[in-house]
Amino acid sequence: MYYGVQYYPEHWPESRWPVDAEMMRKAGVNGVRMGEFAWSAYEPAEGRLDFSWMERALDILHRNGIRAIFCTCSRTPPPWLYRKHPDIVNISGDGRVNPQANRYRIGLIHPRFIEHGERIDQAVIQHFAGHPAIQGWQIDNEIGAANDCYCPVCVGAFRNYLKDKYGTPAQLNEAWGAHFWSFAFQDFDEVPAPGGGQLQLELEYRRFMSHRNVEFARKRLQWIHQYDPGKPVTTNCQALWTPHTDWHAMNDVMDVPAMNHYPPRTPRLTLDLYRGAGDQLMVLEQFTRLQHHDAGDGWMRLWAWMTLAHGATAVNFFRWRQCRWGQEQFADGILPHSGKENRLYRELTRMGAEIQKVGRLIDGTRVPAEVAILLGYDSRWAVGVSRYAADLDPAREATDFHEALLRRNVAAHVLDPHKPLDAYRLVIAPRLWMTDAAVADSLRAFVARGGILLLTAGSGVVDEFGKSFDTPRPGLLTDLLGIEVSDLAILGAAQTKLSSSQIPGKDGATAGGWADEIHPAGADIVAAYAGGW
């Protein structure tokens, strides 16, 4: 089993590298992830490539029995590239040029970035292909973070994306709803940049940006398969609360799904979301400490074991040693700034000994489940652009259901709503805000086979274009559920009493937040509002 740490040899004197490798080996570490921010060290000036220092670091690690997950690095360009091509910086929705001082502030489809980014990534892949220390590859880091751009180049590419998807302006008008605010497009060049509140426009731009992020990764995966065949490729999906990219689509592209895991800010649902129904999951950034969330003795190890209990087959702690400078100066790291052994190193060593005993058994495990929770990014994006945002984020309700299942020791797979449901007895689709015909047909077939489907308030509200149905909610699922919903409204601070003689413990319970106004149309009533509308 892979048991590793994040390592940045470029941050430390070369004389320190053998010390680090020896300490890792003694702790049972057999892998490192490295290279995602190394462009400025590889190419300090344009055209002056130097990979020799990384070769020496890899050789030292390899002699100590440590292999690498090696990263491409193009999304953090060196300062000379910003100076030569300031147009690679992305533009915010209000027209501001984003600050170069932050990371990832580039537009993935800006021509000069594509030119230099593809050059460095291909050079890295070709140079290190076949190195015996490299056991797999990672595409960059947290792809999509801070990469949104609203410049003329990106808006022009968005219009071409719309042309490919919709074919004609008339079909786009039909899908989005024509004439709202006098929007009825006669040409795709008339489609404006998002930002003015047109919900369908903003939803489609989010899809476009997600698509660009996935295609950025796909292209590099293809290069790795070409130049270094046989090596698995992955990338690290971010936390649940960063929905800039459809991580289902990203993991469908990768050879192995992978993610970051930072308790206490990362709910356990995230582990089951990124693993999906598969048998593999790599956690490429596992909690050691955070700037505002340190933990007591043993928690770093216990949270890592929790990761493995949810089906992970690799765990990589972030990071080996606290950085002495920069934004992460006082944040993550096993070793302190001094590089001396400490309590976290002792935890790492304890778990390393445990992994050596049972790692091979873990490699052969999988997480069976009879319950699936459906959580798709289209519904999350549609809720977000609807201005309800966090109040109705399906991920928050999915997390509540997931935690309730865990308290009862019930495993669940967290899936995109379009995935097959044949293997499950119970499907929970919390706040299935967006429902298209394929999802509705899948759920209808699931229930016809005897499956149990659970929906919640705010389901079946819009179609795949973010357009409200002109039939009662829950839209395409109305006939399946035997109800009609006439309204979705906020309850505010008031608590509404429930009345139920059929559900133990629920008579007199209170509900808050949001409520559907439901009219039974054949469904059995097991609980009702005791007051209010």
MARZADO-478212 format. One record per residue (C-alpha): residue number from 1; residue in one letter; x, y, z. Coordinates in pm, whole numbers, plus 50000, padded with zeros to 5 digits. Layout:
N
  resi  resn   east  north     up
   NUM     a      X      Y      Z
...
//
This chain:
533
  resi  resn   east  north     up
     1     m  50000  50000  50000
     2     y  50117  50351  49921
     3     y  50201  50540  50242
     4     g  50351  50878  50170
     5     v  50414  51247  50233
     6     q  50421  51564  50028
     7     y  50783  51663  49966
     8     y  50938  51980  49822
     9     p  51313  51924  49780
    10     e  51339  52264  49609
    11     h  51259  52429  49945
    12     w  51559  52280  50127
    13     p  51939  52261  50087
    14     e  52052  51957  49892
    15     s  52253  51844  50193
    16     r  51921  51793  50376
    17     w  51770  51555  50118
    18     p  51949  51237  50242
    19     v  51843  51322  50599
    20     d  51481  51355  50492
    21     a  51489  51031  50294
    22     e  51639  50841  50588
    23     m  51378  50982  50830
    24     m  51100  50889  50588
    25     r  51232  50535  50553
    26     k  51251  50491  50931
    27     a  50891  50611  50961
    28     g  50770  50349  50712
    29     v  50707  50601  50435
    30     n  50731  50438  50092
    31     g  50615  50724  49868
    32     v  50624  51099  49811
    33     r  50420  51334  49596
    34     m  50632  51610  49443
    35     g  50684  51862  49165
    36     e  50355  52050  49130
    37     f  50507  52394  49203
    38     a  50853  52336  49057
    39     w  50837  52534  48730
    40     s  51046  52826  48860
    41     a  51310  52578  48984
    42     y  51312  52387  48655
    43     e  51325  52702  48440
    44     p  51451  53008  48633
    45     a  51482  53196  48302
    46     e  51313  53131  47969
    47     g  51467  52839  47786
    48     r  51715  52755  48063
    49     l  51578  52419  48170
    50     d  51747  52228  48449
    51     f  51600  51899  48570
    52     s  51922  51768  48723
    53     w  51840  51874  49079
    54     m  51511  51684  49071
    55     e  51689  51380  48927
    56     r  51927  51382  49223
    57     a  51637  51412  49469
    58     l  51457  51120  49302
    59     d  51773  50909  49309
    60     i  51818  50968  49684
    61     l  51458  50874  49752
    62     h  51481  50566  49531
    63     r  51789  50440  49718
    64     n  51581  50454  50035
    65     g  51296  50251  49887
    66     i  51073  50554  49832
    67     r  50887  50605  49504
    68     a  50718  50916  49374
    69     i  50382  51031  49245
    70     f  50521  51292  49009
    71     c  50331  51608  48914
    72     t  50311  51834  48612
    73     c  50348  52198  48707
    74     s  50214  52444  48449
    75     r  49942  52622  48649
    76     t  50195  52810  48863
    77     p  50416  52992  48609
    78     p  50743  53161  48713
    79     p  50766  53542  48742
    80     w  50952  53584  48413
    81     l  50653  53445  48222
    82     y  50413  53692  48387
    83     r  50650  53976  48303
    84     k  50687  53870  47940
    85     h  50319  53782  47887
    86     p  50099  53973  48135
    87     d  49798  53867  47927
    88     i  49814  53514  48074
    89     v  49657  53648  48397
    90     n  49285  53584  48422
    91     i  49016  53850  48451
    92     s  48748  53855  48721
    93     g  48378  53894  48650
    94     d  48389  54269  48718
    95     g  48672  54322  48469
    96     r  48962  54341  48717
    97     v  49295  54178  48638
    98     n  49352  53925  48915
    99     p  49667  53958  49129
   100     q  49969  53765  49009
   101     a  50080  53728  49372
   102     n  49824  53454  49429
   103     r  49864  53111  49272
   104     y  49670  52981  48971
   105     r  49583  53328  48844
   106     i  49606  53229  48480
   107     g  49352  53162  48209
   108     l  49381  52801  48096
   109     i  49290  52888  47736
   110     h  49495  53208  47701
   111     p  49718  53148  47394
   112     r  50050  53240  47556
   113     f  49975  53025  47860
   114     i  49884  52730  47638
   115     e  50209  52773  47446
   116     h  50436  52779  47750
   117     g  50226  52556  47976
   118     e  50215  52274  47723
   119     r  50587  52317  47653
   120     i  50691  52278  48019
   121     d  50451  51992  48094
   122     q  50559  51793  47791
   123     a  50924  51860  47874
   124     v  50873  51731  48231
   125     i  50684  51423  48118
   126     q  50931  51332  47844
   127     h  51236  51393  48060
   128     f  51125  51190  48360
   129     a  50939  50914  48173
   130     g  51078  50577  48269
   131     h  51255  50695  48584
   132     p  51251  50398  48825
   133     a  51150  50614  49120
   134     i  50825  50731  48955
   135     q  50532  50496  49018
   136     g  50257  50726  48894
   137     w  50169  51077  48782
   138     q  49948  51359  48906
   139     i  49815  51629  48674
   140     d  49908  51958  48836
   141     n  49726  52040  49163
   142     e  49365  52131  49247
   143     i  49279  52195  48883
   144     g  49025  52472  48838
   145     a  49098  52658  49161
   146     a  49108  53033  49084
   147     n  49112  52970  48706
   148     d  48777  53130  48620
   149     c  48824  53398  48358
   150     y  48591  53646  48187
   151     c  48831  53801  47936
   152     p  48740  53838  47566
   153     v  48940  53524  47478
   154     c  48748  53308  47724
   155     v  48411  53461  47638
   156     g  48486  53397  47270
   157     a  48567  53033  47347
   158     f  48244  53014  47548
   159     r  48044  53129  47245
   160     n  48206  52856  47035
   161     y  48116  52606  47308
   162     l  47753  52723  47290
   163     k  47754  52690  46912
   164     d  47879  52331  46939
   165     k  47624  52245  47209
   166     y  47309  52416  47080
   167     g  47368  52434  46706
   168     t  47157  52744  46638
   169     p  47064  53059  46833
   170     a  46699  52955  46806
   171     q  46768  52632  46993
   172     l  46961  52821  47260
   173     n  46670  53064  47298
   174     e  46429  52775  47336
   175     a  46646  52608  47601
   176     w  46720  52923  47801
   177     g  46388  53102  47760
   178     a  46376  53390  47515
   179     h  46292  53758  47575
   180     f  46362  53777  47949
   181     w  46521  54121  47987
   182     s  46483  54134  47607
   183     f  46727  53846  47559
   184     a  46657  53674  47227
   185     f  46982  53599  47047
   186     q  47008  53605  46668
   187     d  47377  53520  46666
   188     f  47605  53347  46916
   189     d  47832  53653  46913
   190     e  47547  53841  47085
   191     v  47574  53623  47398
   192     p  47731  53845  47667
   193     a  47978  53755  47935
   194     p  47803  53629  48250
   195     g  47768  53844  48557
   196     g  47440  54029  48513
   197     g  47213  53779  48681
   198     q  47083  53583  48381
   199     l  47062  53242  48547
   200     q  47085  53018  48241
   201     l  47384  53214  48111
   202     e  47567  53184  48443
   203     l  47487  52813  48476
   204     e  47620  52739  48128
   205     y  47937  52941  48189
   206     r  48003  52734  48501
   207     r  47965  52419  48292
   208     f  48198  52565  48031
   209     m  48469  52646  48285
   210     s  48437  52299  48439
   211     h  48466  52147  48092
   212     r  48785  52345  48025
   213     n  48935  52224  48354
   214     v  48861  51861  48267
   215     e  49001  51900  47916
   216     f  49321  52055  48057
   217     a  49369  51738  48263
   218     r  49267  51503  47982
   219     k  49530  51639  47744
   220     r  49810  51586  47996
   221     l  49688  51238  48081
   222     q  49712  51152  47712
   223     w  50074  51276  47699
   224     i  50167  51066  48002
   225     h  50004  50757  47853
   226     q  50201  50825  47534
   227     y  50544  50899  47685
   228     d  50537  50692  48005
   229     p  50292  50407  47936
   230     g  50183  50180  48218
   231     k  50195  50449  48488
   232     p  49860  50537  48650
   233     v  49752  50901  48628
   234     t  49541  51098  48875
   235     t  49478  51447  49007
   236     n  49361  51574  49345
   237     c  49000  51690  49368
   238     q  48945  51964  49622
   239     a  48717  51976  49923
   240     l  48340  51928  49895
   241     w  48282  52302  49930
   242     t  48473  52397  49613
   243     p  48228  52316  49332
   244     h  48406  52507  49054
   245     t  48458  52176  48868
   246     d  48244  51866  48818
   247     w  48469  51624  49007
   248     h  48263  51329  48884
   249     a  48364  51424  48528
   250     m  48726  51479  48634
   251     n  48754  51139  48802
   252     d  48591  50971  48501
   253     v  48891  51094  48299
   254     m  49159  50983  48547
   255     d  49298  50630  48585
   256     v  49249  50650  48964
   257     p  49029  50898  49158
   258     a  49210  51112  49414
   259     m  49133  51393  49655
   260     n  49235  51617  49947
   261     h  49111  51535  50297
   262     y  49134  51793  50574
   263     p  48923  51713  50878
   264     p  48759  51891  51052
   265     r  48666  52111  50754
   266     t  48611  51815  50519
   267     p  48302  51603  50594
   268     r  48333  51227  50563
   269     l  48090  51230  50272
   270     t  48374  51370  50058
   271     l  48563  51040  50083
   272     d  48265  50842  49958
   273     l  48186  51105  49693
   274     y  48526  51087  49525
   275     r  48554  50709  49560
   276     g  48206  50666  49413
   277     a  48123  50302  49346
   278     g  48483  50213  49263
   279     d  48743  50008  49446
   280     q  49025  50265  49452
   281     l  49080  50609  49599
   282     m  49403  50799  49659
   283     v  49411  51068  49926
   284     l  49694  51288  49805
   285     e  49665  51554  50074
   286     q  49584  51410  50416
   287     f  49556  51626  50727
   288     t  49863  51679  50947
   289     r  49776  52016  51099
   290     l  49608  52333  50980
   291     q  49680  52692  51071
   292     h  49356  52725  51270
   293     h  49282  52356  51330
   294     d  49555  52172  51513
   295     a  49464  51844  51679
   296     g  49558  51658  51992
   297     d  49782  51354  52013
   298     g  49679  51070  51786
   299     w  49430  51254  51567
   300     m  49651  51280  51260
   301     r  49685  50901  51263
   302     l  49319  50833  51347
   303     w  49190  51058  51070
   304     a  49422  50880  50827
   305     w  49280  50544  50938
   306     m  48931  50686  50885
   307     t  49037  50768  50529
   308     l  49140  50406  50472
   309     a  48819  50279  50635
   310     h  48622  50464  50365
   311     g  48798  50273  50091
   312     a  49116  50470  50024
   313     t  49404  50256  49898
   314     a  49671  50526  49936
   315     v  49729  50801  50188
   316     n  49971  51092  50144
   317     f  50017  51342  50429
   318     f  50047  51712  50350
   319     r  50323  51797  50410
   320     w  50658  51651  50519
   321     r  50787  51971  50682
   322     q  50640  52311  50755
   323     c  50754  52573  50508
   324     r  50972  52855  50647
   325     w  50805  53121  50432
   326     g  50501  53205  50222
   327     q  50129  53166  50275
   328     e  50169  52821  50434
   329     q  50449  52924  50671
   330     f  50255  52840  50987
   331     a  50018  52581  50842
   332     d  50054  52218  50739
   333     g  50348  51994  50807
   334     i  50463  51689  51004
   335     l  50811  51815  51093
   336     p  50840  52166  51238
   337     h  51048  52439  51076
   338     s  51360  52301  51249
   339     g  51321  51964  51077
   340     k  51354  51780  51411
   341     e  51150  51481  51524
   342     n  50827  51568  51707
   343     r  50492  51420  51814
   344     l  50354  51414  51457
   345     y  50663  51230  51333
   346     r  50609  50974  51605
   347     e  50246  50934  51493
   348     l  50363  50894  51133
   349     t  50609  50625  51245
   350     r  50348  50441  51451
   351     m  50106  50428  51161
   352     g  50388  50334  50924
   353     a  50455  50022  51131
   354     e  50085  49938  51125
   355     i  50068  49982  50748
   356     q  50361  49747  50701
   357     k  50156  49476  50879
   358     v  49820  49521  50707
   359     g  49884  49732  50395
   360     r  49858  49437  50157
   361     l  49522  49343  50304
   362     i  49394  49698  50257
   363     d  49495  49689  49891
   364     g  49244  49411  49830
   365     t  48945  49566  50006
   366     r  48641  49741  49868
   367     v  48343  49921  50021
   368     p  48015  49742  49941
   369     a  47695  49942  49988
   370     e  47322  49895  49942
   371     v  47259  50270  49978
   372     a  47344  50539  49726
   373     i  47330  50914  49785
   374     l  47294  51113  49463
   375     l  47490  51439  49451
   376     g  47553  51603  49115
   377     y  47725  51930  49036
   378     d  47455  52048  48794
   379     s  47206  52076  49081
   380     r  47462  52252  49299
   381     w  47542  52503  49025
   382     a  47174  52559  48944
   383     v  47096  52630  49310
   384     g  47394  52863  49330
   385     v  47297  53077  49033
   386     s  46936  53083  49156
   387     r  47054  53309  49440
   388     y  46949  53059  49708
   389     a  47316  52954  49727
   390     a  47428  52796  50053
   391     d  47078  52792  50204
   392     l  46977  52516  49965
   393     d  47312  52365  49864
   394     p  47237  51995  49803
   395     a  47581  51906  49941
   396     r  47484  52025  50289
   397     e  47173  51811  50300
   398     a  47362  51515  50151
   399     t  47618  51552  50429
   400     d  47345  51537  50694
   401     f  47203  51216  50548
   402     h  47551  51066  50516
   403     e  47636  51140  50879
   404     a  47304  50988  50992
   405     l  47382  50669  50798
   406     l  47732  50650  50946
   407     r  47592  50677  51298
   408     r  47398  50360  51215
   409     n  47702  50192  51058
   410     v  47545  50197  50711
   411     a  47788  50241  50422
   412     a  47687  50451  50123
   413     h  47819  50526  49778
   414     v  47788  50892  49675
   415     l  47718  50910  49303
   416     d  47644  51139  49015
   417     p  47267  51111  48951
   418     h  47336  50969  48603
   419     k  47523  50663  48734
   420     p  47361  50314  48728
   421     l  47151  50226  49034
   422     d  47108  49852  48986
   423     a  47320  49757  49289
   424     y  47123  49953  49551
   425     r  46814  49901  49767
   426     l  46782  50260  49888
   427     v  46860  50576  49689
   428     i  46862  50912  49866
   429     a  46854  51210  49629
   430     p  46867  51512  49860
   431     r  46748  51831  49696
   432     l  46754  51701  49341
   433     w  46697  52057  49222
   434     m  46782  51983  48857
   435     t  46619  51680  48694
   436     d  46662  51581  48331
   437     a  46484  51305  48143
   438     a  46772  51057  48182
   439     v  46777  51094  48561
   440     a  46397  51073  48583
   441     d  46392  50756  48373
   442     s  46668  50600  48585
   443     l  46484  50674  48910
   444     r  46155  50549  48767
   445     a  46320  50221  48663
   446     f  46486  50190  49005
   447     v  46152  50219  49185
   448     a  45986  49979  48940
   449     r  46245  49718  49038
   450     g  46142  49755  49403
   451     g  46396  50013  49513
   452     i  46317  50276  49775
   453     l  46366  50639  49666
   454     l  46388  50929  49911
   455     l  46358  51290  49791
   456     t  46350  51612  49994
   457     a  46223  51967  49971
   458     g  46345  52150  49660
   459     s  46351  51852  49422
   460     g  46246  51854  49056
   461     v  46253  52234  49040
   462     v  46434  52297  48709
   463     d  46526  52112  48390
   464     e  46880  52055  48258
   465     f  46901  52415  48136
   466     g  46806  52561  48474
   467     k  46457  52648  48344
   468     s  46157  52594  48572
   469     f  45904  52333  48465
   470     d  45563  52454  48354
   471     t  45405  52157  48532
   472     p  45373  52107  48909
   473     r  45682  52011  49100
   474     p  45865  51779  49129
   475     g  45858  51816  48752
   476     l  45947  51496  48570
   477     l  45905  51294  48891
   478     t  45549  51403  48976
   479     d  45379  51085  48853
   480     l  45633  50870  49034
   481     l  45577  51026  49377
   482     g  45202  51074  49390
   483     i  45224  51436  49504
   484     e  45212  51785  49359
   485     v  45413  52071  49507
   486     s  45272  52420  49461
   487     d  45532  52622  49647
   488     l  45878  52620  49802
   489     a  45915  52886  50066
   490     i  46144  52984  50348
   491     l  46020  52920  50702
   492     g  46251  53183  50844
   493     a  46327  53171  51213
   494     a  45988  53022  51296
   495     q  45979  52652  51382
   496     t  45689  52458  51235
   497     k  45545  52169  51438
   498     l  45498  51829  51282
   499     s  45222  51582  51351
   500     s  45275  51210  51302
   501     s  45130  50899  51459
   502     q  45317  50667  51222
   503     i  45681  50772  51267
   504     p  45814  50711  51620
   505     g  45949  51021  51787
   506     k  45833  51264  51520
   507     d  45501  51375  51668
   508     g  45561  51731  51788
   509     a  45899  51758  51622
   510     t  45995  52092  51468
   511     a  46113  52181  51120
   512     g  46294  52490  51002
   513     g  46458  52634  50695
   514     w  46262  52555  50382
   515     a  45934  52377  50319
   516     d  45742  52240  50023
   517     e  45367  52298  50011
   518     i  45254  51947  49919
   519     h  44922  51828  49779
   520     p  44881  51447  49791
   521     a  44785  51288  49460
   522     g  44777  50924  49561
   523     a  45062  50919  49812
   524     d  45013  50797  50170
   525     i  45054  51068  50436
   526     v  45279  50969  50728
   527     a  45346  51318  50872
   528     a  45194  51663  50832
   529     y  45240  52020  50946
   530     a  45046  52082  51264
   531     g  45010  52452  51187
   532     g  45092  52729  50942
   533     w  45025  52720  50572
//
